[in-house]
């Protein structure tokens, strides 16, 4: 079961869209002091959304530490993770992707994920490139 530990969070940014369905998903800056969901491995991810803000509400974002995160496919501990088009974390093998986190546990998903699968991850901090992707 995914869990959370000590984190550094930012709570002074606002949601640029309704993010109430994207708790524990990766986010990126979308405008000055505004965030939106990450939807590509090449996005400059800021961290993992911790709350469920509507558009214009404060977004709490974990930028370092250990958190649970939504995953879009099976992960193995130690894999470097980035975002996919559904704003889930997925393993990357592309050195130009921006890494969000490292998987701390192995999670096997069903062939058709429900969208509510979580893994425990260690955040790598904003803009960590996956140069050593595995």
C-alpha positions, 0 to 999 in steps of 0.5 A: 500500500502506497504511503507518504513520509516527510515532504517539502511542499509548496502551497502558494500556487493556484490551480489553472484548471479544475484539478479536483480529479488529479490528486497525487498526479504530477503538475507543472507551472502553466503561468505565473504562480499557476499550475496545471497537470503534466501530460508529457514526459517532456513537461517540466514537472514541479512535483506531485499534487497533494490536494484536490483544488478547483480552478483558482484554488490553492494547490498543495504540491510536494516537491521533495520527499516521499509521496504516493503517486498515481501510476498508469502502468506497472512499475518496478522499484528503482525505475525512473518515472515521468508523466504520461498523457493521462497525468499518471506516472510511468517508467521512462527509458528516454534520456530527454524525458524530465523525471518526476520520481523514483519508484520505491516499490513494485506495483503490478497493474491489471491489463486495464488500469482503473485510474486509482492505482498508486505507488510510493515514490521518492521525488527527484525535485523539479526538472530532473532529467532522466539521463540514466533512465532505466 
